[in-house]
Amino acid sequence: METVTVTPGGFEVDASMLASAFGLDEASVRDKMRAGEITSLCETGIDSDAGRFRLTFRHGTRTFRLTVDDAGRVISRARFDGRSPARE
């Protein structure tokens, strides 16, 4: 089972996991994250989702999303191509 490392500042996802999701090599993942070409968002679950976290990574029009528990265990993963329609 894959895990995400829990740190005092949040979560660390191994570059190899992101490389696989985006079809890149690990060095490119690191470079693109430093350049702001891969972005991330962490959302904390509430109510029935308490203790779960949604980690979303975006690169171009591709999105990779992990749902993890408070120990960093991956509960689910998803990949999407294309952007969501703008909300009004």
N, C-alpha and C positions, 0 to 999 in steps of 0.2 A: 504494500500500500504506500502510495506517495504521501509525503508530508511536506508541509511548509513550516519553516522555522519561526517560532514565536520569539520576538525580542522585546525588550522594554519599550522600544519605539514603535512597535507594530509587528509586521510580518516580513519575512524574507522568502522570496520564491527563487529557486535555483534557475540560473540562466539557461540551463539545458531544457527545462520545461517550457520556457518562453520561446527558445529557439525552435523547438519541435512544433509548437503551436503556430508560429509565424513563418516557418520554412526558412529560417536563418541559421547562421552559425553563432555560437556563444559570444564570440568577440564582437560580432555585429550587434547583438542584443545589447551588450554593455555600451557600445558606442552610441547606439540609437537612443538608449535611455539617457545618457549624459547630454545628448543633443536635443532632448525633448521630443524625439520622433516616436518613441514608445512612451505612452503615458499610463498612469495607474490611478485607481480609485479604490478605497476601502470603505465598505459600508457595514455598519453594525446592525445585526438583527435585533428586533424588538418583539415583545409579546411571545407568540408561539415560535419565533425564530431566535429568541434570546440564546446566546452562547454560540451563534453562528455568525460568520462573516463572509461577505461577498467581495472578492478581489477581482477587479476588472482591469484588463490591460488592453490598450488600443494602439494599433500601428496602421497608419493609412486608413483604409476602409475596413480593416479586420479587427475583430474583437475576440479576446480570449477571457473567459470568466471561470473563476474557481469559487466554489463555496466550501469553506473550511470550518471546522469546529474550533473551540478555544484552545485545543492542544495542537492545532495545525494539521489535523488529519483532513485529507481531501474527501469531501462528501460527494461533490459533483463537479463536472467540468463541462464547458460548452464553448464552441467556436461559432462565430457568426461572420459572414461577409456582407459588406454594405452598411450604410448608415441608416439609422432609424429616421423616419420622417420627422421633420421639425414639429414641435408642439407649439400650439398657440395659446 
